Amino acid sequence: MSRTLAALAPYGAFHAIEQAGHMPHQEQPALVNALIRTALARQAAGTMPTATRSC
């Protein structure tokens, strides 16, 4: 399911985090932080669009 959602989302990405279950941010914090920093850097560089919200 996660792979499918990532494939359907614009600029979506799937990352399997080894040695982690339901709480990867606690079980593999360095890897999760690196993935978040990479995504934020891509957004800051303009290679990933910002989210838009319509009400």
C-alpha positions in Angstrom: 0.0 0.0 0.0 2.8 2.5 0.9 4.5 1.9 -2.4 1.3 2.5 -4.3 0.6 5.7 -2.5 4.1 7.0 -3.1 3.8 6.1 -6.8 0.5 8.0 -7.1 1.6 11.1 -5.2 3.3 13.8 -7.2 7.0 13.8 -6.1 6.1 10.8 -3.8 8.9 8.5 -2.5 8.9 5.2 -0.7 11.7 4.3 1.7 11.9 1.0 3.4 13.6 1.5 6.8 15.4 -1.7 7.9 15.3 -2.7 11.6 12.2 -0.5 12.2 8.6 -1.4 12.9 5.7 1.0 13.5 7.9 3.8 15.0 10.8 4.3 12.6 11.4 7.8 14.0 12.3 6.3 17.4 13.9 3.1 16.1 16.1 4.6 13.4 16.1 8.3 14.1 19.3 9.2 12.2 17.9 7.6 9.0 14.5 9.2 9.4 16.1 12.6 10.0 18.3 12.2 7.0 15.2 11.4 4.8 13.3 14.4 6.2 16.3 16.7 5.7 16.7 15.5 2.1 13.0 16.2 1.4 13.2 19.7 3.0 16.3 20.5 1.0 14.6 19.5 -2.3 11.7 21.7 -1.4 13.9 24.6 -0.5 15.8 24.2 -3.8 12.6 24.4 -5.7 12.7 20.8 -7.0 9.6 19.8 -5.2 6.4 21.9 -5.1 4.9 23.1 -1.9 1.6 21.8 -0.7 -1.5 23.8 -1.7 -4.7 23.9 0.2 -8.1 24.7 -1.2 -11.0 25.5 1.1 
